[in-house]
Amino acid sequence: MPIRTRTALLLAVALTAGGLAGCSALTAATGFSDCGGSEERVERLRSIALLDTPPKGATEPRGYEGVEAGCREDSGYASVQADRTYAFSGTPAEVIRHYRTAAARDGWRPGSTGRSVPGVPVDLCFTRSVDGTPTILTVSSLTPTVLARESGPVPPELAAGSGFRVEATADVGGGAIDCDD
């Protein structure tokens, strides 16, 4: 390999490594975080009681059994999340009534409902500190259109548009998070 090509290659590697190190320093300096070491927080969210206390008659649709939980990174911002999906033959008003009562009993405070999602009729949001970490809990209806957009084929139990999702979200860095995020 000619010396000029080797020099250019070494320079490119050095600049890339320096740039990455600079990004890491910038990330640390600005408070952005990643999912490293978030396993304990994920498990704390997974164990939130409201994820496992749906209205009477709600069932787990096929393919949506149990709590889904993990950490998401988006442009230098990381959050942990746990959610559970249910099919329900009742009305959205019954879901709202159930979760408002259960959330108040469990120490959650109502938050703004300004997070409306087009085509999603139930949109509740609550806030609470979970082990010192600001956390939000949302309850949203799942229509067949919303489900098809996010995951493809819609299970028969959810095809009638009678599903809902309960989701808890917390910032990995322990920063402020609210219902309007």
C-alpha positions as CSV (number, residue, x, y, z in Angstrom):
1,M,0.0,0.0,0.0
2,P,1.5,3.4,-1.0
3,I,2.6,5.6,2.0
4,R,0.0,8.3,1.0
5,T,-2.8,5.8,1.2
6,R,-1.6,4.4,4.6
7,T,-1.2,7.9,6.0
8,A,-4.7,8.9,4.8
9,L,-6.1,5.6,6.3
10,L,-4.3,6.2,9.7
11,L,-5.5,9.8,9.8
12,A,-9.1,8.7,9.1
13,V,-9.0,6.1,11.9
14,A,-7.4,8.6,14.3
15,L,-10.1,11.3,13.5
16,T,-12.9,8.8,13.8
17,A,-11.6,7.5,17.2
18,G,-11.1,11.1,18.5
19,G,-14.6,12.1,17.3
20,L,-16.1,9.1,19.0
21,A,-14.3,9.9,22.2
22,G,-15.5,13.5,21.9
23,C,-19.1,12.3,21.5
24,S,-18.7,10.2,24.6
25,A,-17.4,13.2,26.5
26,L,-20.2,15.3,25.2
27,T,-22.8,12.7,26.1
28,A,-21.4,12.5,29.7
29,A,-21.2,16.3,30.0
30,T,-24.8,16.9,28.8
31,G,-26.4,14.2,31.0
32,F,-27.5,12.1,28.1
33,S,-27.3,8.4,28.8
34,D,-27.4,5.0,27.3
35,C,-29.0,1.7,28.4
36,G,-25.8,0.3,30.0
37,G,-26.6,-1.0,33.5
38,S,-30.4,-0.4,33.2
39,E,-31.4,-4.0,34.0
40,E,-32.3,-3.3,37.6
41,R,-34.6,-0.4,36.6
42,V,-36.2,-2.4,33.9
43,E,-37.0,-5.1,36.5
44,R,-38.4,-2.5,38.9
45,L,-40.8,-1.2,36.2
46,R,-41.7,-4.8,35.2
47,S,-43.0,-5.3,38.8
48,I,-45.3,-2.3,38.9
49,A,-48.6,-3.6,40.2
50,L,-50.8,-1.7,37.7
51,L,-49.3,-3.6,34.8
52,D,-50.9,-6.8,36.3
53,T,-54.2,-5.5,37.5
54,P,-56.5,-5.0,34.5
55,P,-60.3,-4.5,34.7
56,K,-62.3,-7.7,35.4
57,G,-62.8,-9.6,32.1
58,A,-59.6,-8.3,30.4
59,T,-57.4,-11.1,28.9
60,E,-54.0,-11.4,27.3
61,P,-54.3,-11.7,23.5
62,R,-52.2,-14.4,21.8
63,G,-48.8,-13.1,21.1
64,Y,-49.0,-10.4,23.8
65,E,-48.6,-12.6,26.9
66,G,-46.9,-11.1,29.9
67,V,-45.0,-7.8,30.4
68,E,-42.7,-6.6,27.7
69,A,-39.9,-4.6,29.2
70,G,-36.6,-3.1,28.2
71,C,-34.5,0.0,27.6
72,R,-34.7,2.2,24.5
73,E,-32.0,4.6,23.3
74,D,-33.0,7.5,21.0
75,S,-30.6,10.2,20.0
76,G,-28.6,10.1,23.2
77,Y,-31.6,9.8,25.4
78,A,-32.4,6.5,27.2
79,S,-35.5,5.4,28.9
80,V,-36.7,2.1,30.5
81,Q,-40.1,0.9,29.7
82,A,-42.5,-1.9,30.6
83,D,-45.9,-2.5,29.1
84,R,-48.7,-5.0,29.0
85,T,-51.4,-5.4,26.3
86,Y,-54.9,-6.6,27.1
87,A,-58.1,-7.5,25.1
88,F,-61.3,-6.2,26.8
89,S,-64.9,-6.6,25.7
90,G,-66.0,-3.7,27.9
91,T,-66.1,0.0,27.1
92,P,-63.2,2.6,27.2
93,A,-65.2,4.3,30.0
94,E,-64.8,1.1,32.1
95,V,-61.0,1.0,31.4
96,I,-60.7,4.7,32.4
97,R,-62.7,4.2,35.6
98,H,-60.8,1.1,36.6
99,Y,-57.3,2.7,36.1
100,R,-58.2,6.0,37.7
101,T,-59.3,4.2,40.8
102,A,-56.4,1.7,40.9
103,A,-53.8,4.4,40.2
104,A,-55.0,6.6,43.0
105,R,-55.0,3.6,45.4
106,D,-51.4,2.8,44.4
107,G,-50.1,6.4,44.8
108,W,-50.1,7.5,41.2
109,R,-51.1,11.2,40.5
110,P,-53.1,12.1,37.4
111,G,-51.0,13.9,34.8
112,S,-51.9,15.9,31.8
113,T,-53.8,14.1,29.1
114,G,-52.2,16.2,26.4
115,R,-50.4,13.2,24.9
116,S,-53.3,12.3,22.7
117,V,-52.5,10.0,19.8
118,P,-54.7,10.2,16.7
119,G,-57.2,7.3,16.7
120,V,-56.5,6.3,20.3
121,P,-59.5,7.0,22.4
122,V,-58.3,6.1,25.9
123,D,-55.3,8.2,26.9
124,L,-54.7,8.3,30.7
125,C,-51.4,9.4,32.2
126,F,-50.2,9.2,35.8
127,T,-47.0,10.1,37.5
128,R,-45.1,8.8,40.5
129,S,-41.6,8.2,41.8
130,V,-40.6,4.6,41.6
131,D,-37.6,4.0,43.8
132,G,-36.6,7.6,43.5
133,T,-37.0,7.7,39.7
134,P,-39.7,9.9,38.2
135,T,-42.0,7.5,36.3
136,I,-45.1,7.9,34.1
137,L,-47.8,5.3,33.6
138,T,-50.1,5.6,30.5
139,V,-53.2,3.6,29.5
140,S,-54.0,3.8,25.8
141,S,-56.6,2.1,23.6
142,L,-55.3,-0.1,20.8
143,T,-57.3,-0.1,17.6
144,P,-56.6,-2.6,14.9
145,T,-55.1,0.2,12.8
146,V,-52.7,1.2,15.6
147,L,-51.7,-2.4,16.2
148,A,-51.2,-3.2,12.5
149,R,-49.0,-0.1,12.2
150,E,-46.7,-1.1,15.0
151,S,-46.6,-4.9,14.9
152,G,-48.2,-6.3,11.7
153,P,-51.0,-8.9,12.0
154,V,-53.6,-8.2,14.6
155,P,-54.7,-11.1,16.9
156,P,-58.4,-12.0,16.6
157,E,-58.9,-10.9,20.3
158,L,-57.9,-7.4,19.3
159,A,-59.5,-7.2,15.9
160,A,-62.7,-5.7,17.3
161,G,-60.8,-2.7,18.5
162,S,-61.2,-3.6,22.2
163,G,-57.6,-3.7,23.3
164,F,-55.6,-1.4,25.5
165,R,-52.0,-1.1,26.7
166,V,-50.7,-0.1,30.1
167,E,-47.1,1.3,29.9
168,A,-44.7,2.5,32.5
169,T,-41.7,4.7,31.4
170,A,-38.8,6.2,33.3
171,D,-35.7,8.1,32.3
172,V,-32.5,6.0,32.8
173,G,-30.6,9.1,33.9
174,G,-33.2,9.8,36.6
175,G,-34.1,13.1,35.0
176,A,-37.5,14.7,34.8
177,I,-40.2,12.9,32.8
178,D,-43.8,13.9,32.6
179,C,-47.0,13.0,30.8
180,D,-46.4,15.6,28.0
181,D,-43.0,14.0,26.9
